[in-house]
Amino acid sequence: MLQHRFFISTFLFAASCNSSCFAQIFQNMAPAWGIVQQNWNGHYGAAISTADWNDDGWPDITLGNTSGSLRTFVNNEGTGFDMIGLPWNMGSEVKAVIWIDLDNDGDDDLFIQESSGKCGLLRNDGNMSFTDVTSASNLPQDLTEAAGVSFGDMDNDGDLDLHLCRYLEYPMTESPRDRNALMRNDGNLAFTDVSASAGIDVHLRLSFQSLWWDLNEDGWQDLLVINDKSGANALFQNQGNGTFLDVADSLNMNLVMDCMSASLGDMNQDGRQDLFHTNTQFGGDGLGSKLLVQKQDQTFEELSEPHGLDIDRFCWGALWMDVDNDTDLDLFVAEHDFLSPYGENHLYENQGAQTSFSFEAFGSEIYDTDYLNAHVVAAADFDQNGWIDFVMHNVGNHATRIWMNGGFNNDHESVGIALQGTLSNRPAIGSRIDVITPDLVQSRIVHAGENYLSQENEVELFGLKNQSVEEVAVHWPSGLVERFIAADHGITAMEQHLLIEGQSPCVQPEFNHVVCGNSVPLDLSVNVLAPFEVHWQDETGEALNVADNFIWEQSMGNLVMYATWNGVTTCSVLHHIELESIPGDYDLNGHIGSSDILILLSEFSCLGSCAADLNGDSSVGIPDLLMLLTFVGQSCL
């Protein structure tokens, strides 16, 4: 299991190396590492997973192919891979292979979907042993042409539900088996088709892919479905009652195009997730791929051209990743051109805020564009040197590529974050991770099956440039928001860290540390959910009742907040309360009134050091009274 794992020392070599150390930044290591696979006659690509399914802390690779078999390559601690067989071979192209803990028992089960529409589920029994539970799972077996899948907790019950995409062939029919399917997880690895009752089967489309994320941040996972040729993309907003409503029109997300993939990432570092859609040269409403930038009101604006991403080629899988560890997301786009023998893949560098986040293609000195029939791409740090790598699945006579990142001749660092849910689903799918450094906040969403026919490694790699991590905030699907203070949790650069729900050293309180005078209500509310309990006490150790308004009866002092989870104290935070006063507030109640006038009159004619001396002339007289009268009615609130 991943705990605090250090990135290996190859980073140090890359950081001190100059441009002469290697011809290219990325090197194809697939042949040297024993991964030689060709996917003959594939139909729009086969599946990739880079999940660490054996939980040894190193990303593995699982590949589907046209024959219906799976090839799993186990990572030998960054030195190569060993291929093992899995009990699955049904004879049609594997479109989805997702390693995911569906029963929350601590190990990854294996979900498979073939192009024939057959779904499979292998329960992980540990020790490299699996049981085929497909029959008991109630997963579809006779749906028409299948494509991508995605997992998300649609009902917030702590287990993962499943959306299946159907890519139909012409002519399209009206049979229910031709429609996308939403499968609710009922526990014990059994699913129920709730497509009709949920309202997601309203469109008959050529759907390639879907992804889950809480777009409107209401605590419920929404569902994006992208479509080829047949109609607009859909954004099914979760109503919180088991039903969904397509709101793509109102959010300006209803693109009509030959859409193959939708990749989610905060490309402009404003805290909001943006979407890159791949397209063909001649499909849909305008040419080229599309970039939807999310605005503050949660609607989207198409801005591919001004950002340099209006790519006028046949594009398939796309992936946001920070390849140079400079804190902003770069973009890899896989291409397969039907009109010519090969497509030309491209890796686009994010130029950052200084150029309004424009993108420019890396040259051949960084990455060999490599004319291939590419469809699918997935990323992981395979050798754990602190730099993101990626694997690319091709079709025809072009074997799989593993592009290893040798570093960009700089001293940029990174940090890896993995999550484990307790109140939420154990893989923590649907969580938002905010890595906070002195200059910015980087936000990522945890997915399973979000990119075209692929699954990403569970460790999210954040480039830091030369900054240190101050804290990591995690927004869990359960609704719990935890802040993991870096100094308290040992979160440092060039390490990978596992953060477990409910085990942060502190829960972020929501109240003002500065009070207006004596007996002024303090807000003691805390942003936590059950089973967290919060207890307050003053500096004397006296317990205080948690209430929306508590009267602080001292001019200053300390409050201590204790947060317990299942009876165990997880947080103990000291809050120093300071008095904020205004001139003339003699009774320290936060405002100027009649009681303050009476206090001044009681000290009238005082000489020397007098509390009621407002003008500082060492006496209390008419000038002080006149000044106080001008303050009557003022308040520090």
Residue pairs with C-beta under 8 A, 6 or more apart in sequence:
1 55
1 57
1 498
2 52
2 55
2 57
2 418
2 459
2 496
2 498
3 497
3 498
4 490
4 495
4 496
4 497
4 498
5 57
5 384
5 416
5 495
5 496
6 494
6 495
6 496
7 381
7 384
7 385
7 386
7 414
7 416
7 494
7 495
7 496
8 78
8 383
8 384
8 385
9 385
10 383
10 385
10 407
11 385
11 386
11 387
11 407
11 413
11 494
13 21
13 407
14 385
14 387
14 406
14 407
14 408
14 409
15 407
15 410
15 411
15 412
17 406
17 407
17 409
18 409
19 365
19 409
21 406
21 409
22 406
23 365
24 364
24 365
24 366
24 367
24 368
24 406
25 365
25 366
25 367
25 405
25 406
25 407
25 408
26 347
26 366
26 367
26 368
26 389
26 403
26 404
26 405
26 406
27 403
27 404
27 406
28 368
28 370
28 401
28 402
28 403
28 404
29 402
29 403
29 404
30 36
30 391
30 399
30 400
30 401
30 402
31 399
32 80
33 80
33 81
33 402
34 73
34 80
34 81
34 82
34 83
35 61
35 73
35 81
35 83
35 400
35 402
36 399
36 400
37 63
37 65
37 71
37 399
37 400
38 394
38 396
38 397
38 398
38 399
38 400
39 45
39 46
39 63
39 65
39 66
39 393
39 394
39 395
39 396
39 400
40 66
40 395
40 396
40 397
41 66
41 395
41 396
42 65
42 66
42 93
42 375
42 395
42 396
43 66
43 93
43 115
44 147
44 167
44 208
44 260
44 316
44 375
45 316
45 317
45 336
45 375
45 376
45 393
45 395
45 452
45 453
46 63
46 64
46 65
46 66
46 93
46 94
46 95
46 375
46 376
46 393
46 395
46 453
47 62
47 63
47 64
47 94
47 95
47 96
47 97
47 376
47 393
47 453
47 454
47 455
48 61
48 62
48 63
48 64
48 97
48 376
48 377
48 378
48 391
48 393
48 453
48 454
48 455
49 60
49 61
49 62
49 97
49 98
49 99
49 378
49 454
49 455
50 59
50 60
50 61
50 378
50 379
50 380
50 382
50 391
50 454
50 455
50 456
50 457
51 59
51 60
51 62
51 98
51 99
51 100
51 108
51 455
51 456
51 457
51 458
52 58
52 59
52 60
52 75
52 457
52 458
52 459
53 60
53 62
53 72
53 99
53 108
53 110
53 124
54 60
54 74
54 128
55 107
55 108
56 75
57 496
58 75
58 76
58 77
58 78
58 382
58 384
59 75
59 380
59 381
59 382
59 457
59 459
60 72
60 73
60 74
60 75
60 81
61 72
61 73
61 75
61 81
61 382
61 391
61 402
62 70
62 71
62 72
62 73
62 97
62 99
63 70
63 71
63 72
63 73
63 97
63 393
63 400
64 70
64 93
64 94
64 95
64 96
64 97
64 112
65 71
65 93
65 94
66 93
67 89
67 91
67 93
68 88
68 89
68 90
68 91
68 92
68 93
68 94
68 114
69 88
69 89
69 94
70 85
70 86
70 88
70 89
70 94
70 97
70 112
71 83
71 85
72 83
72 84
72 85
72 86
73 81
73 82
73 83
73 84
74 81
74 82
74 83
74 84
75 81
75 382
76 82
78 382
78 383
78 384
78 385
84 128
86 110
86 122
86 130
87 122
87 130
87 132
88 110
88 112
88 120
88 122
90 114
90 116
90 118
90 120
91 116
92 114
92 115
92 116
92 118
93 114
93 115
94 112
94 113
94 114
94 115
95 113
95 114
95 115
95 146
95 147
95 148
95 149
95 453
96 111
96 112
96 113
96 146
96 148
96 149
96 449
96 453
97 110
97 111
97 112
97 455
98 110
98 111
98 149
98 151
98 448
98 449
98 455
99 108
99 109
99 110
99 111
99 455
100 108
100 109
100 111
100 151
100 160
100 427
100 429
100 448
101 107
101 108
101 109
101 425
101 426
101 427
102 109
102 111
102 121
102 159
102 160
102 185
102 189
103 109
103 123
103 159
103 187
103 188
103 189
104 158
104 159
104 425
104 426
106 426
107 124
107 126
108 124
109 121
109 122
109 123
109 124
109 189
110 120
110 121
110 122
110 124
110 130
111 119
111 120
111 121
111 149
111 162
112 119
112 120
112 121
112 122
113 119
113 120
113 146
113 149
113 164
114 120
114 146
115 145
115 146
116 145
116 146
117 140
117 141
117 142
117 143
117 144
117 145
117 146
117 166
117 177
118 140
118 141
118 142
118 146
119 134
119 137
119 139
119 140
119 141
119 164
120 132
120 134
120 139
121 132
121 133
121 134
121 137
121 139
121 189
122 130
122 131
122 132
122 133
122 134
123 130
123 131
123 132
123 133
123 189
124 130
125 131
133 189
134 141
136 189
136 190
137 189
137 190
137 191
138 183
138 190
138 191
138 192
138 193
139 162
139 183
139 191
140 164
140 177
140 181
140 183
140 193
142 177
143 164
143 166
143 177
143 178
143 181
144 166
144 168
144 169
144 175
144 177
144 178
145 166
145 167
145 168
145 169
146 164
146 165
146 166
146 167
147 165
147 166
147 167
147 207
147 208
147 209
147 453
148 165
148 207
148 208
148 209
148 210
148 449
148 452
148 453
149 162
149 163
149 164
149 165
149 210
149 449
150 162
150 163
150 209
150 210
150 211
150 212
150 223
150 447
150 448
150 449
150 450
151 160
151 161
151 162
151 163
151 212
151 429
151 448
151 449
152 160
152 161
152 163
152 212
152 213
152 221
152 223
152 429
152 430
152 448
153 159
153 160
153 161
153 221
153 424
153 425
153 429
153 430
153 477
154 161
154 182
154 184
154 198
154 212
154 220
154 221
154 223
154 238
154 242
155 161
155 184
155 242
156 219
156 220
156 477
156 478
156 479
157 185
158 421
158 423
158 424
158 425
158 478
159 185
159 187
159 425
160 185
160 425
160 427
160 429
160 448
161 182
161 183
161 184
161 185
161 191
162 182
162 183
162 185
162 191
163 180
163 181
163 182
163 183
163 200
163 210
163 212
163 223
163 225
164 180
164 181
164 182
164 183
165 180
165 207
165 208
165 209
165 210
165 225
166 178
166 179
166 180
166 181
166 207
167 206
167 207
167 208
167 228
168 178
168 204
168 205
168 206
168 230
172 178
172 204
172 206
172 230
174 204
176 201
178 204
179 195
179 201
179 203
179 204
180 195
180 200
180 201
180 203
180 205
180 207
180 210
180 225
181 193
181 195
181 201
182 193
182 194
182 195
182 198
182 200
182 201
182 223
183 191
183 192
183 193
183 194
184 191
184 192
184 193
184 194
185 191
186 192
194 242
195 201
197 242
197 243
198 242
198 243
198 244
199 236
199 243
199 244
199 245
200 223
200 225
200 236
200 244
202 246
203 225
203 227
203 231
203 234
203 246
204 230
205 225
205 227
205 228
205 230
205 231
205 234
206 227
206 228
206 229
206 230
207 225
207 226
207 227
207 228
208 226
208 227
208 228
208 259
208 260
208 261
208 452
209 225
209 226
209 260
209 261
209 262
209 450
209 451
209 452
209 453
210 223
210 224
210 225
210 226
210 449
211 223
211 224
211 262
211 264
211 447
211 449
211 450
211 451
212 221
212 222
212 223
212 224
212 429
212 430
212 447
212 450
213 221
213 222
213 224
213 264
213 273
213 430
213 445
213 447
214 220
214 221
214 222
214 238
214 430
214 432
215 222
215 235
215 237
215 251
215 273
215 298
216 222
216 237
216 298
218 238
218 240
219 240
219 479
220 238
220 239
220 240
221 238
221 430
221 477
222 235
222 236
222 237
222 238
222 244
223 235
223 236
223 238
223 244
224 233
224 234
224 235
224 236
224 253
224 262
224 275
225 233
225 234
225 235
225 236
226 233
226 259
226 260
226 261
226 262
226 277
227 233
227 234
227 259
228 258
228 259
228 260
228 283
229 258
229 283
229 284
231 256
232 248
232 249
232 254
232 255
232 256
233 248
233 253
233 254
233 255
233 256
233 259
233 262
233 277
234 246
234 248
234 254
235 246
235 247
235 248
235 251
235 253
236 244
236 245
236 246
236 247
237 244
237 245
237 246
237 247
238 244
239 245
248 254
250 299
251 298
251 299
251 300
252 292
252 299
252 300
252 301
252 302
253 275
253 292
253 300
255 277
255 284
255 285
255 290
255 292
255 302
256 284
256 285
257 277
257 279
257 283
257 284
257 285
257 286
257 290
258 279
258 280
258 282
258 283
258 284
259 277
259 278
259 279
259 283
259 284
260 278
260 279
260 315
260 316
260 317
260 452
261 277
261 278
261 315
261 316
261 317
261 318
261 451
261 452
262 275
262 276
262 277
263 275
263 276
263 318
263 319
263 320
263 331
263 450
263 451
264 273
264 274
264 275
264 320
264 445
264 447
264 450
265 273
265 274
265 276
265 320
265 329
265 444
266 272
266 273
266 274
266 329
266 442
266 443
266 444
267 274
267 276
267 291
267 293
267 307
267 320
267 328
267 329
267 331
267 350
267 357
268 274
268 293
268 353
268 357
269 327
269 328
269 353
269 357
269 440
269 441
269 442
271 441
271 443
272 294
272 295
272 296
272 298
273 294
273 443
273 445
274 291
274 292
274 293
274 294
274 300
275 291
275 292
275 294
275 300
276 289
276 290
276 291
276 292
276 309
276 318
276 320
276 331
277 289
277 290
277 291
277 292
278 289
278 311
278 315
278 316
278 317
278 318
278 333
278 452
279 287
279 288
279 289
279 290
279 311
279 315
280 314
280 315
281 287
281 288
281 312
281 313
281 314
281 339
287 310
287 312
288 304
288 310
288 311
288 312
289 304
289 309
289 310
289 311
289 315
289 318
289 333
290 302
290 304
290 310
291 302
291 303
291 304
291 307
291 309
291 310
292 300
292 301
292 302
292 303
293 300
293 301
293 302
293 303
293 307
294 300
295 301
304 310
304 311
306 356
306 358
307 356
307 357
307 358
307 359
308 348
308 358
308 359
308 360
309 331
309 348
309 359
311 333
311 346
313 335
313 337
313 343
313 344
314 335
314 336
314 337
314 338
314 339
314 343
315 333
315 334
315 335
316 334
316 335
316 336
316 374
316 375
316 376
316 452
317 333
317 334
317 374
317 375
317 376
317 377
317 451
317 452
317 453
317 454
318 331
318 332
318 333
318 334
318 377
318 451
318 452
319 331
319 332
319 377
319 378
319 379
319 390
319 451
319 454
320 329
320 330
320 331
321 329
321 330
321 331
321 332
321 379
321 388
321 390
321 461
322 328
322 329
322 330
322 388
322 414
322 461
322 462
322 463
323 330
323 332
323 347
323 349
323 387
323 388
323 405
323 408
324 330
324 349
324 408
324 410
324 412
324 463
325 386
325 387
325 408
325 410
325 412
325 413
325 414
325 463
325 464
325 465
326 350
326 352
326 412
326 463
326 465
327 437
327 440
327 442
327 462
327 463
327 464
327 465
327 467
328 350
328 352
328 357
328 463
329 350
330 347
330 348
330 349
330 350
330 359
331 347
331 348
331 350
331 359
332 345
332 346
332 347
332 348
332 377
332 390
333 345
333 346
333 347
333 348
334 343
334 345
334 374
334 375
334 376
334 377
334 392
335 343
335 344
335 345
335 346
335 374
336 342
336 343
336 372
336 373
336 374
336 375
336 395
337 343
337 344
341 371
342 371
342 372
342 373
343 371
343 372
343 373
343 374
344 369
344 371
345 369
345 370
345 372
345 374
345 392
346 361
346 362
346 369
347 361
347 362
347 366
347 367
348 359
348 360
348 361
348 362
349 359
349 360
349 361
349 362
350 357
350 359
351 357
351 358
351 359
351 360
367 403
370 401
372 392
372 394
372 398
372 401
373 394
373 395
373 396
373 398
374 392
374 393
374 394
374 398
375 393
375 394
375 395
375 452
375 453
376 392
376 393
376 452
376 453
376 454
377 390
377 391
377 392
377 393
377 451
377 452
377 454
378 390
378 391
378 451
378 454
378 455
378 456
378 457
379 388
379 389
379 390
379 391
379 456
379 457
380 388
380 389
380 390
380 391
380 456
380 457
380 459
381 387
381 388
381 389
381 405
381 416
381 457
381 459
381 461
382 389
382 402
382 404
383 389
383 404
384 496
385 405
385 407
386 413
386 414
386 461
386 494
387 405
387 406
387 407
387 408
387 414
388 405
388 414
388 461
389 402
389 403
389 404
389 405
390 402
390 403
391 400
391 401
391 402
391 403
392 400
392 401
392 402
392 403
393 400
394 400
394 401
411 466
412 463
412 464
412 465
412 466
413 463
413 464
413 465
413 466
413 493
413 494
414 461
414 462
414 463
414 464
414 493
414 494
415 435
415 461
415 462
415 464
415 469
415 491
415 492
415 493
415 494
415 495
415 496
415 497
416 459
416 460
416 461
416 462
416 495
416 496
416 497
417 433
417 435
417 459
417 460
417 462
417 472
417 496
417 497
417 499
418 458
418 459
418 460
418 496
418 497
418 498
418 499
419 427
419 428
419 431
419 433
419 446
419 458
419 474
419 476
419 498
419 499
419 500
419 501
420 426
420 427
420 428
420 498
420 499
420 500
420 501
421 427
421 428
421 431
421 476
421 477
421 478
421 501
422 500
422 501
422 502
423 476
423 478
423 480
423 501
423 502
423 529
423 531
424 430
424 431
424 476
424 477
424 478
424 480
424 501
425 477
427 446
427 448
427 458
428 446
428 476
428 477
428 501
429 446
429 447
429 448
429 477
430 445
430 446
430 477
431 445
431 446
431 474
431 475
431 476
431 477
432 443
432 444
432 445
432 446
432 474
432 475
433 443
433 444
433 445
433 446
433 460
433 472
433 473
433 474
434 441
434 442
434 443
434 472
434 473
434 474
434 475
435 441
435 442
435 462
435 469
435 472
436 469
436 470
436 471
436 472
436 473
437 464
437 467
437 468
437 469
437 470
438 467
438 468
438 470
439 467
442 462
444 460
444 462
446 458
446 460
447 456
448 455
449 455
450 456
459 496
464 493
468 486
468 492
468 493
469 486
469 491
469 492
469 493
470 485
470 486
471 483
471 484
471 485
471 486
471 491
472 483
472 484
472 486
472 489
472 491
472 497
472 499
473 481
473 482
473 483
473 484
473 508
474 481
474 482
474 483
474 484
474 499
474 501
474 504
475 481
476 482
476 501
478 501
478 529
479 529
480 501
480 502
480 528
480 529
480 532
481 508
481 527
482 499
482 501
482 502
482 504
482 507
482 508
483 504
483 506
483 507
483 508
484 491
484 499
484 504
484 505
485 505
485 506
486 492
488 505
488 506
489 497
489 499
489 504
489 505
490 497
491 497
502 532
502 565
502 566
502 570
503 570
504 570
504 571
505 570
505 571
506 563
506 570
506 571
506 573
507 526
507 527
507 528
507 532
507 534
507 563
507 570
507 571
508 526
508 527
509 524
509 525
509 526
509 527
509 561
509 573
509 575
510 523
510 525
510 526
510 527
511 522
511 523
511 524
511 525
511 575
512 522
512 523
513 575
513 576
513 577
513 578
514 577
514 578
514 579
514 580
515 522
515 552
515 577
515 578
515 579
515 580
515 590
516 580
516 581
516 590
516 591
516 635
516 636
516 637
517 555
517 579
517 580
517 581
517 585
517 587
517 588
517 589
517 590
517 591
517 636
518 552
518 553
518 554
518 555
518 587
518 588
518 589
518 590
519 551
519 552
519 553
519 589
520 551
520 552
520 589
520 590
520 637
521 549
521 550
521 551
521 552
522 549
522 550
522 551
522 552
522 559
522 577
523 548
523 549
524 536
524 544
524 546
524 547
524 548
524 550
525 548
526 534
526 546
526 561
526 563
528 534
528 563
531 565
531 566
532 563
532 564
532 565
532 570
533 563
533 564
533 565
534 546
534 561
534 562
534 563
534 564
535 543
535 546
535 561
535 562
535 563
535 564
536 543
536 544
536 545
536 546
536 550
536 559
536 560
536 561
536 562
537 543
537 544
537 559
537 560
537 562
538 544
538 554
538 557
538 558
538 559
538 560
539 557
539 558
539 559
539 560
544 550
544 559
552 577
554 577
555 579
555 588
556 576
556 577
556 578
556 579
557 576
557 577
558 574
558 575
558 576
558 577
559 574
559 575
559 577
560 572
560 573
560 574
560 575
561 571
561 572
561 573
561 575
562 569
562 571
562 572
563 569
563 570
563 571
563 572
564 570
579 588
580 636
581 588
581 636
582 592
582 631
582 634
582 635
582 636
583 614
583 631
584 592
584 596
584 600
584 614
584 627
584 628
584 631
584 634
585 591
585 592
585 596
585 636
586 595
586 596
586 599
586 600
586 611
586 612
587 595
587 596
587 599
589 595
590 635
590 636
590 637
591 633
591 634
591 635
591 636
591 637
592 628
592 631
592 632
592 633
592 634
592 635
593 632
593 633
596 628
597 625
597 628
597 629
597 632
599 611
599 612
600 612
600 614
600 620
600 624
600 625
600 628
601 625
602 612
603 610
603 611
603 612
603 620
604 620
604 621
604 625
605 619
605 620
605 621
606 612
606 613
606 619
606 620
607 618
607 619
608 618
608 619
609 618
610 618
610 619
610 620
612 620
612 624
613 619
613 620
613 624
614 623
614 624
614 627
614 628
615 623
615 624
615 627
617 623
